[in-house]
Amino acid sequence: MGTRLAALGAVLVGIWVIGPDSTGAQNPAQAACPEIDEALTERGRVVFTGRGNCTACHGPNATGGPLAPDLTDSEWLNMDTASYETVATLVRDGVPSPVSHPAPMPPGGGADLSDPEVCAVAAWSATA
C-alpha cells in the first residue's frame, strides 16, 4: 500500500510540475493575430479609446503622457523590434518595468481584453 501511495504521489507531483498541457498545443491567449486590415485597425481604435481604457495612460490620441509613452511616434521604448506581433505580445503581457515612464502596464492594460481585442489594439497601435 505504501508503494502505491508513493507512486501516486510521484505521478501527481509530476503532473503539477509539467502542467496540465504538456502537449505543446498553442495557448489560445497567444494565438497568432490575423493580418492587419482596415476593419481590424478600426476595432483596435474603438477598444483603445473605450473598453481597453488605454487612453487613461496613453492619452486620447495615443500621444502619451506622464504615465505612458507616445504610441504615434517611431520610438518604441519597451521592445527591441517594433512589429505587429511584438506589440500584441506587449499588450497581452504588459510592461512590468517600463524604460522611461513611472507606471507599469499590467497585462491587457489592466482590462480583461480578449485575444481578438489584443490583436485589434496591437494593429491600431502598430499603425497609429
Number of C-alpha atoms within 10 A of each C-alpha: 6 7 8 9 10 11 12 12 12 12 12 12 12 11 13 10 9 10 10 8 10 8 7 6 7 10 8 8 11 13 11 13 17 11 9 16 11 10 11 20 21 15 18 23 22 16 20 27 19 13 13 21 17 23 19 17 19 20 20 15 15 22 16 19 15 13 16 22 22 18 20 15 11 10 11 16 15 17 15 8 11 14 16 21 16 15 24 25 19 20 23 25 15 19 19 12 12 17 13 12 15 11 15 15 21 15 18 24 22 14 12 13 18 12 18 17 24 28 29 28 31 29 28 26 21 21 13 15
